[in-house]
Amino acid sequence: MSDGTVIVIGGAEDKIRDRIILNRFVALAGGEDAVVAVISTASSLGHEAGERYRQVFSELGVPTVQPLHAMTRAQANDETFARAVRDATGIFLTGGNQLRLSSTLGGTRLAEAVLERHRHGAVVAGTSAGASALSSHMIAFGASGATPKHRMAAIAAGLGVLPGVIVDQHFQQRNRLGRLLSLIAQNPSLLGLGVDEDTAGVVGPDQVLEVIGRGSITIVDGAAAETDAWDVRGHKPVMISGVVLHSLPAGYRFDLRRRHRVAQPNLKALSGGESAAASS
């Protein structure tokens, strides 16, 4: 079992005001003693994205922030990049294109270094595309809409930091319930996590997810569901029945291993102590 924490962020996290999600990441990484590596491979902005997070984390009191913009598999296999991650107490994956991230990093020294650091207690966070890439099974791309349909989304191998789930992001803002339902119909062993913007799931070593931020996380459990996904052709609607759906705002917790909500929420977050974040 991994000792580190994983944070899946739905994108557009507040970087200016309360910065609840980024503050939690910094605290878990060690605060004033943190060493943070920012991997901006997913972003078309490249160095700019890395520098933006370097600035934000520096403002939050992190003394050492190392942006890493590995754009080719050769760079991702470069020992210099891997060494920078091995020294980190916190690893942050920016948004962008998750397929670019997974196809560039998958199976490289850099990806192995991320997994190794997580096994030894480092916190690993991803926002938007970075969040999708943290799971073993990753949504590569797909369509919007509330109705699940055949061929609505494509799946690819992620980095495997958070196995057993599939993560979708910008969830409520981009109307992505249909594609998550379609993927869970085809892969009922996985839990679907749909994360809203400026919202995050913090998953500790005990595999309990706590919701923080401004929105909600939609959890789709298809373990007991029935579907005709195997028999549908083209882009037609898929039948899925008996899904268990949870919508959890800040303060609520969910046990990913046992697939049930934890009865006692985080009362501080529920009372508004962690709900004042503004979208950037």
C-alpha positions in Angstrom: 0.0 0.0 0.0 1.3 3.5 -0.9 2.2 5.8 1.9 1.7 9.1 0.0 -1.5 11.1 -0.5 -3.1 11.7 -3.9 -5.0 14.8 -4.8 -7.3 14.8 -7.9 -8.3 18.4 -8.8 -11.1 19.2 -11.3 -9.2 22.1 -12.8 -9.5 25.9 -12.5 -8.5 25.7 -8.8 -8.3 29.0 -7.0 -4.7 30.4 -7.3 -5.4 33.9 -6.0 -7.6 34.1 -2.9 -8.1 31.4 -0.3 -6.3 28.8 -2.4 -7.8 26.0 -0.2 -6.7 23.1 -2.5 -3.2 24.4 -3.2 -2.7 25.2 0.5 -3.7 21.6 1.4 -1.1 20.3 -1.2 1.6 22.5 0.3 0.8 21.4 3.9 0.9 17.7 2.9 4.2 18.3 1.1 5.8 19.7 4.2 5.0 23.4 4.2 8.2 25.4 4.8 10.2 22.2 4.4 8.5 21.2 1.1 10.4 20.4 -2.1 7.9 20.6 -5.0 8.4 19.3 -8.5 5.9 20.7 -11.1 5.5 18.5 -14.2 4.0 20.6 -17.0 4.2 18.0 -19.8 0.4 18.1 -20.4 0.4 21.9 -21.1 0.8 23.5 -24.5 2.0 26.6 -22.5 5.0 24.5 -21.4 7.4 26.6 -19.3 4.8 29.3 -18.7 2.6 26.7 -16.9 5.5 25.5 -14.8 6.5 29.0 -13.9 3.0 30.0 -12.9 2.8 27.2 -10.4 6.4 28.0 -9.2 5.2 31.5 -8.4 2.1 30.3 -6.6 3.8 27.7 -4.5 6.6 30.2 -3.7 3.9 32.6 -2.5 2.5 29.8 -0.3 5.9 29.5 1.4 7.5 26.6 -0.5 11.3 27.3 -0.6 12.2 24.9 -3.4 10.0 24.5 -6.5 11.4 22.8 -9.6 9.4 23.1 -12.8 10.0 20.0 -15.1 8.8 20.4 -18.7 9.6 17.0 -20.3 8.2 17.2 -23.8 9.7 14.0 -25.3 10.1 10.5 -24.1 13.9 11.0 -24.3 13.6 13.9 -21.9 11.3 11.8 -19.6 14.0 9.1 -19.6 16.7 11.7 -18.7 18.2 11.0 -15.3 18.2 14.7 -14.5 14.4 14.9 -14.6 14.0 11.7 -12.6 16.5 12.9 -9.9 14.5 16.1 -9.5 11.4 14.1 -8.7 13.2 11.7 -6.4 14.1 14.7 -4.2 10.5 16.0 -4.0 8.1 15.8 -1.1 5.3 17.0 -3.4 4.7 16.4 -7.1 2.2 18.5 -9.0 1.0 17.7 -12.6 -0.5 20.6 -14.5 -3.5 20.6 -16.8 -3.5 20.4 -20.6 -3.8 17.3 -22.6 -3.8 14.0 -20.6 -3.0 11.9 -23.7 0.2 14.0 -24.3 1.1 13.5 -20.6 0.5 9.7 -20.5 2.1 9.0 -23.9 5.1 11.1 -23.1 5.7 9.9 -19.5 4.2 6.3 -19.5 6.9 3.7 -18.8 9.7 6.3 -18.5 12.2 6.9 -15.7 10.2 10.1 -14.8 7.0 8.1 -14.4 8.7 5.5 -12.3 10.3 8.2 -10.1 6.8 9.7 -9.5 5.4 6.2 -8.4 8.5 5.6 -6.3 8.3 8.9 -4.4 4.5 8.3 -3.8 5.3 4.9 -2.3 7.7 6.6 0.0 5.3 9.2 1.3 5.3 12.1 -1.2 2.0 13.8 -2.0 1.1 13.6 -5.8 -1.5 16.1 -7.1 -2.9 16.6 -10.6 -5.2 19.2 -11.9 -7.6 18.8 -14.9 -5.6 16.6 -17.4 -3.1 15.9 -14.6 -5.9 14.5 -12.4 -7.1 12.2 -15.2 -3.6 10.8 -15.8 -3.2 9.8 -12.1 -5.4 6.7 -12.4 -4.5 3.4 -14.0 -7.3 3.7 -16.5 -7.6 7.2 -18.0 -10.2 9.0 -20.1 -8.1 10.0 -23.2 -10.8 12.1 -24.8 -14.6 12.1 -25.2 -17.9 13.9 -25.8 -20.1 15.9 -23.5 -23.7 15.2 -22.6 -25.8 13.6 -19.8 -26.9 10.5 -21.8 -24.4 7.6 -21.9 -23.7 6.5 -25.4 -21.5 3.9 -27.1 -18.1 5.2 -28.2 -18.6 8.4 -26.2 -15.1 8.3 -24.7 -11.8 6.6 -25.4 -9.8 5.0 -22.6 -6.0 4.8 -22.3 -3.5 3.7 -19.7 -2.7 6.4 -17.1 0.2 6.7 -14.7 -1.3 4.3 -12.1 -0.7 6.5 -9.0 -4.4 6.0 -8.0 -5.6 2.5 -9.1 -9.2 1.3 -9.1 -10.8 4.5 -10.3 -11.3 6.5 -13.4 -11.2 10.3 -13.0 -13.1 12.9 -15.1 -12.6 16.6 -14.5 -14.4 20.0 -15.2 -17.3 17.6 -14.5 -20.4 19.8 -13.9 -19.1 22.7 -15.9 -18.6 20.5 -19.1 -21.6 18.2 -18.6 -19.6 14.9 -18.5 -21.9 12.6 -16.6 -22.9 10.6 -19.8 -19.3 9.7 -20.7 -18.5 8.7 -17.1 -21.6 6.5 -17.0 -20.7 4.9 -20.4 -17.2 4.1 -19.2 -18.4 2.6 -15.9 -20.9 0.5 -17.9 -18.0 -1.0 -19.8 -15.6 -1.1 -16.8 -17.8 -1.8 -13.7 -14.8 -2.8 -11.6 -13.7 0.8 -11.5 -15.2 3.7 -9.5 -16.0 6.8 -11.5 -14.9 10.1 -10.0 -16.3 13.2 -11.6 -14.6 16.2 -10.1 -16.0 19.8 -10.5 -13.8 22.8 -11.1 -12.1 24.3 -8.0 -12.8 21.1 -6.2 -10.5 18.2 -5.2 -10.5 14.7 -3.7 -7.8 14.1 -1.2 -7.1 10.4 -0.9 -4.9 9.3 2.0 -3.0 6.0 2.4 -6.2 4.5 3.9 -7.9 5.1 0.5 -10.5 7.4 2.1 -11.3 10.4 -0.2 -12.1 13.7 1.4 -13.8 16.4 -0.8 -12.4 20.0 -0.5 -13.1 23.1 -2.5 -16.1 24.9 -4.0 -18.0 22.2 -5.9 -18.8 18.5 -5.6 -17.4 15.1 -6.6 -19.8 12.7 -8.3 -19.0 9.1 -7.6 -20.4 6.5 -9.9 -20.4 2.9 -8.6 -21.4 0.3 -11.2 -20.5 -2.8 -9.2 -24.2 -4.0 -9.1 -25.3 -2.4 -12.3 -26.7 -4.1 -15.5 -25.9 -2.8 -19.0 -26.3 -3.6 -22.7 -23.0 -1.7 -23.5 -21.5 -4.9 -25.0 -24.4 -5.1 -27.5 -24.7 -1.5 -28.6 -23.3 -0.3 -32.0 -22.3 3.0 -33.4 -22.9 6.0 -31.2 -26.3 4.9 -29.9 -27.5 5.3 -26.2 -26.4 2.7 -23.7 -28.6 1.2 -21.1 -27.2 1.1 -17.6 -29.4 0.3 -14.6 -28.8 0.0 -10.9 -25.8 2.4 -10.7 -25.1 3.8 -7.2 -24.4 7.5 -7.5 -23.0 9.8 -4.8 -22.7 13.6 -5.0 -20.4 14.8 -2.3 -19.5 18.5 -1.5 -16.7 19.8 0.7 -16.3 18.0 4.0 -17.8 14.6 3.0 -15.6 11.5 2.8 -15.8 8.3 0.8 -14.0 5.0 1.3 -12.8 4.0 -2.1 -11.9 0.5 -1.1 -15.2 -0.4 0.6 -17.3 1.8 -1.7 -19.3 3.6 0.9 -19.6 7.1 2.3 -17.9 7.6 5.6 -20.6 8.6 8.1 -18.7 11.4 9.9 -17.9 14.4 7.6 -15.3 17.0 8.2 -17.4 19.5 10.1 -15.0 22.4 9.6 -15.3 22.2 5.9 -19.1 21.8 6.1 -19.5 24.9 8.2 -17.9 27.0 5.4 -14.3 27.0 6.7 -13.2 25.5 3.4 -15.9 26.7 1.0 -15.0 30.3 0.3 -12.6 29.6 -2.5 -13.0 31.7 -5.7 -12.4 30.3 -9.1 -9.3 31.7 -10.9 
